[in-house]
Amino acid sequence: MRRFLIVAVLITAGAALDGIEAYAQTATAVANGAKVRIQRSKFEEANELLGREIVNYPESAELHYLYAITLARIAPQDSASKAIEQLAIADSLNGDPAEGADEEEVELQENIDQAMRSLWGGIVNEGVRSLAAGDVENAEAKLTLAVELHPAGKEGHLGMGAVHQAKQEYDLAIESYKKALEIDPAYKNAMLRLGQTYQLKAEQVAGGGDAAENPEAVQIAAEAAAVYEGYLADNPDDVEIQIQLAGLHASLGEMDKAEPIIRAVMDSDSVDATVFTDFGFRLANAGQFDLADELLSRAVAMTDSVDVEPLGYLAFVRIQNEDLEGAKVILDKQLALDPSNAEAWEYLAYVRRDLGDTAGSAEAFEKAQSIPLDLQQISMSQNPDKTWNVEATFVNRLETPVSNVQIRFSLLSPTGEVLETQEATVAPQSLPAGEGERVTIEFSEPTENPRVKYEIL
């Protein structure tokens, strides 16, 4: 897509800006005057000119586009929504230039599309980041605005669906995902989310019971299966959707349908550890612990026992299978990587107790009780210079307020080598029981595919 270029105005090179006003009698003249000001970085002057003249030429797509650009430049935070409104008007006026249309009209549409993606996309991204950080209220405000400003943007509807899903408003989430799919029927993220939400709704209807025993839940789950099967009909080799479908069948006790899919995925040479971890987690939730152990063990082997996630799931599965010795081995590995995981220490305490290690059990329980915070959420984002930022939300797990809790974050290479450490303070004032606080860490060491480790000091 071509970049926005400032078009030279139809005046002599030495003419003063004030001279433009004498012929500002057409939309083209007003646009040229604004472009001169923009070219000279006089955005406020351009904005003032456009704001004054645009009422005289309301049908000019170019003026609305330029007005949006100046609004975004003079007050990016406050004027983003106003700028998007102007872009939407410009888009409706310019239309979708057909093949053979005037070159300037085509270029204007490209500029409108590019600006819309930049400004509107920024609002959507802010909403998605807020949701990932656990700030559902701010995420909902941002994404509601995004949908209102640009109803044809599929990403806005996807984000709103995720907000409703987080609030367990499953019918509203389904509606949002369907709107995204109306805009783009091949939108995989919306399709995947839609199927997952049907599954969550089925579990909600089952009320914690066996969904397979609840006719209404089974009917809702069938909607999810139809979504996945419809996608696989066109994309038969999509492993991610195969996993979703197999996990759904397993949760309904339909292992005659689930196991062939599982075995086919396991035999694939292209499946990575993340896939096996996800698959194992879904099977564990469905109570299929033997298959889950097989998949998670493979994930642990593929990651050389340096990835916490499959280790944590595998420990749970082995406890469920009453393989206490096997669970203890995995918990020891998990806690070496994640020493401030209170839940893992509690699991280890129970395992040691049931293995007859009374002293070791008491020690593990004491360690769990000494950890004041639970990690609720953690995410990593990469900067253009290949450095990384980490956002983590911790919740006070004690019954009394905590303050000044020091946490050390380590940036690790894929093989587990410590590349850099940073420390942060949670609750510099006081954090009441049950409440959370977010911290941000900025690492300065550029690297590819790192992991992050935290330890409460």
N, C-alpha and C positions, 0 to 999 in steps of 0.2 A: 504494500500500500504506500503511495507516495506521501512524502512529508508535506506539511503545510508550508507554502511559500508565500511570502508577501509580494503581491503584484504591484509593479510600479504604477504610480498615479499618473494621470494625463496632464501633468503640469511641468513647467521647466524646472531644471535642477535647482535653480537659485530662488524659486518662489517661496515666500513665507507661508507658514502653516495657516496664518489668518486669512490668506487669500483663498483658501479652500471654501470658506463660508460663502463666498460670492456666487459660487456655482453649485452649492450643495442643494440642488433642486431635483436631483434624481437619486434613486437608490444606489446606483453605481457610483455616483459622486460621493455619497455619504460613506459607502464601503471603502472607496479609495482613500478618503480622508482618515478613516479609522485605521487602515493598513499602514499609512505613513506614521501615524502616532505609535502603533504597535511596533513597527520596525525600529523606531527610536526609543523603545521601551517606555513610552509615555502611556501606560495602560489606563491610568485614571482619566486622562484626557480623552482617550479613545472610548472609554466606558461612558463618560459624560456625553460625548457627541452621539453615540449610539442610543443611549437611553432617551435622549431628547428627540432624536429624529426617527426612531423606529416606529413610533405611533403614526407617523405620516406614510410609512411604507410597510404596513403589517404583512404584506404578502411576499416580502423579500426573504427568501431562505438564507441568503448570504449574510444579511444584516443580523438575523437571529443567531446564526453561527458565530459571527464575530463578537456579538454581544456576550454570548456564552463564554468565549475565550477570555474576554476582558474580565468578566465576573469571576472566573476561576483564578485569574492571576492577581487581582487586587485583594481578594479575601478568600483564599482557598477553603478554609474551614467553614466560614459562615455562608459562602455563596455557592457551594457545590450544588445544592439542590436547585437553586435558581438557575444556575448554569445548565443543569441537565434539563430543566423545563424548557429553556430556550433551544437547546439542541433537539429536543423532541418536536418542537414547533418547526424548526428548520428541516428536520427529517420528513415531517408530514408534508411540508410545502415542496421540497425538492423531489420527494417520491423515490422510486427505485429506477434510476435511469436505464432505459432499455438499450440494447445493442445498437450502436450507430448514433447515440445521443451526442449532444454537444460536448466537447472535451471539457470545457469549464464546468458544466453541470455534473459530469462524471467525477471530476476531481473534487468538487465541492462535496459530493456525497461520500467520497472516500475520507475527506477531512472530518465530516460530521460523524461517520462511523468510528473513526479513530478516537476522536474526542469523547464520544459517548462511552466507548470501552474504557478509556482512561479515567474519566470522572466518575461514571456510574460504577465501574468496576472497583474503584477505590472504596466506595461506600459498602459494596458487597463484601469486599475483603476485610474491612473493619468489622463488619458484623460476624463474619466467619471466625476471625481471630478472637473476638469477644466470646463467642460460643465455645471455642476450643479452650479458652481460659476459664470457663465456668461462669462467665457473666451473661447469663441468659437474658436478663432484662435489657441490657444495652444491645445485645445481639438482635433481639426482637425489634427494638426501636430502629436500628440501622436497616435491617432487612425489610421491615414494613415500609420504610421510606423508599428503599430501592425498588420494591414492587410497585408502589404508587407512582414513582417517577418514570419507570420504564417497564410497563406490564409485559412487553415482548421479550424481556431478558430472562432466559431460562435459568441462569445461575441464581437470580433473585428468588425465584420460586423454589429452587433446590434448597437454598439457605433457609427460607421460611419453613419448609418441610422439616429440616433438621431442628429448627427451634421448637416446632410443635412436637416433634418426636422426643426431644429432651424433656419437654413438659408432660409427656405421656398423653398428649392430645392426638391420638392416633388417627381419628377420622379427619381432622384438619390437616395432619401431615400427609395422609393419602391424597387429599384434595390438592395440596400444593405440588406433590410429585406428579400427579396426573396433569396438572397445568404445564409443568416443565416438559412433559412428554408430548403434550399437544403441540408445543412449540417445536420440539425436536424429537420425533418418535424413536430416533436411534441414540438418544442420550442415555448412555449406560449408567452413569452415576444415579440418575433419577430412577431408572428401572430397578437398579440394585436396592436403592433406598425404599422404593415402593414395596418390593417383595419382603424386605426386612421388617417394614412397618406392619404389613399384614401378619407376619409371624409374631411380632410383639403384641399386636392386638389379640391374636388367638390365645397367647399366653395370659393376657389380661382377662379375657373372657373366661378362661379356665380357672382363674382365681387361685393360682398356685397348685392346682391339681393336675392330673394327667390330661393334657389336651386331647389325647387320643380317645378319651372316655367322654368327651364333651362334644355333642353333635354340632353345636354352633361354632365351637373353636375349630373343629375339623373342617367345617365349611369355609371359615375364614382362611385357614391354612391352605385350602385348595386354591384360593385366589392367589396366594404367594407362589404356589407350585406352577400355576398357569402363567404367571409373569416370567418365572425363570425358564420354563419350557418353551415359551414363545420366543425368548431371546436365543436359547440354545438351538432352536430350529434354524436360525440364520447364522449362528456362531457356535457350531458344535464343539469346537476345541477350546472354548473359554473356560479355563480351569477355575477361575474365581466363582463363576456362576454354577459350575458343577458342584463346587463345595457347598454353596448355599443350598442347592437343591438336595444334595445328599444329607446335609445337616437337618433340613426340614423333614425329610422322610424318616431320619433316625429319631427325631424328636416325637414323631407320631408312631414310633414302633414299627415302621414299615422297612425293616432291614432287608427284605427281599428286593426292595427298590434301591435302598441306600448303598448296600455293600458292593454291587457291581460298579457303581460310580467311584466308590472309595478305592477299590482295587485298581481301577483303570488309572486313577490319579497317582497312586503309589507306584505304579509301573512306569510312569512317565519320567523321562530323563531331564525334562525342562523345569521340573517343580523344585522350588527353593525351600529353605527352612521356614520362611514366613508362612508359606502355604501350608506346610505340615503343622505348624503351630496353630494356625487358625482352624484348620480342620480338626486337630486334636481337641482344641477347646470346645468346638461345637459338639463333638461326639461325647465329651465329658459331660457337658450340660444335658445331653440326651440320655445320660446314664449308660452309654456304651463304653465302659471303662477299659476293656481289653483292647479294642481297636484304638481308643484314644492313647493308651500306653504305647502301642506300636508306632503310631504317628509321631507322638511327642518325643519318644526315644530317638527316632530318626532325626528330628529337628535338633535335639541336643547334640547328637553326634555331628551333624552338619555344621553346627556353630562352635564346635570344640569346647562345649560347656562354658562359653563366655557370654551367653545371652541369658538374661534373667528370666524373660517371659516364658519360654518353653520349660525351664526348670521349675518355675512356680506352679505351672499347670500340671506338670508331671508329678510333682510331690503330692498334689491334691489327689490325682488319679490313683497313685499307689496307696495312699491312705484309704481311699474308698475300696480298693481291692484287698485291703488288709495286708499289704506287703510292707510291713513296718520297717524292716531292715533296708529295703530298697528306697523307701521314702526318706529314711534318715540320711542315706548317702546323698540323695538329691538335695535335701534341705541344707546339708552342710555346704554343698557347692553353691547353692543359691545365696546363703548368708555370707559366704566369702565375697561374693560380688555385690550384695545388697545388705550390708550389715545393720542398717537402720530400719529394716522391715519388721515392724512389731508383729504383724500377723504370722510371718514365717517363724519368728522366735516362739510364738505361741503354739504353732503346729509342731515345732521341734520338741517343745516341752511335753505335749501330749504323747508324742511318739516315744520319747525317752521314758516317760512314765509307764507306758504300756509295755515297754521292753524291759522294765524292771530297774531302770537307772533313776532311782529316786533323787539322788544328789544332782545329777545332770538335768533332770526335769525342773527342780527348784531353781537352778542356776538360769535356765532358759526363761522360766516365768519371770524371774527377777529382771532379766535383761529386757524382756518385752515391756514390763511395767515401767522401766526407767526411760523409755522412749516417749517424749512428749508429743510428737507430731506424727500424723499419717500423711503420706504423699497421696494427694487426691488426683492430681493431673500433672503431666509433664510433656512438653513439646519442644522440638528443636526447629530452628529456621536458619537457612544459610544466606549470608550476605553476598553481594556481587564479588567481593574480594576473597571468597571461599572461607571466611571466618564464620563462626556459628554463634547464635544466641539461644539461650535456654529460658523458657518460662515454666515455672513450677508453682503449683498451689498446694499448700500444706494446711491441714486441719488439726486443731488442738484436740487430741484424743483423751486428755485427762479431764477430771471433773472439776478442776480449778484452773484459773487463768494462768497463762505462761507468758514469759517475756524474755527478750534478748537470747533467743535460741540461735546458736551459730551452726551453719550448715556449710560443709565443704563440697563443692562440685568439682569433679574431675572429668576432663575431656580425654577420651580413650581412643586409641587407634583400633581398627577392626580386629587386631590380634590382642588387644587388652593393654597395650603400652600406654602409660600416663603421659599425655602430651602437654597438659596445662591444668593448673588448679586455680580456682577462685572461691572466695568465701562470701557468704551473704548472711544477713541477720533477719530472722523472722520475729515479728512482734517486738520491735524496738521499744514500744510503750507497753501494751498488754493485749493479749489475745484471749478472749473468754472461751470457756469450754464449748466445744462443738463448732466454733467459728473458724473460717479459713482466711488465709492471706497469701497473696501471690508475690513471688520474687522473680526478678529478671537478671540473668547472668550474661555478660558479653565476653566471649572468649576472643583472643587476638591471634591464636595460632591457626593459620589456614590448613585445612585438611579435607580429605574426601572420605565419606562414609564412616564418620566417627560414632562412638556411643558416649553416653554420659553416665557417670556414677555419682551418687550423692551419699554423704555420711553426716549424721547429726552428731555434733561434737559435744 
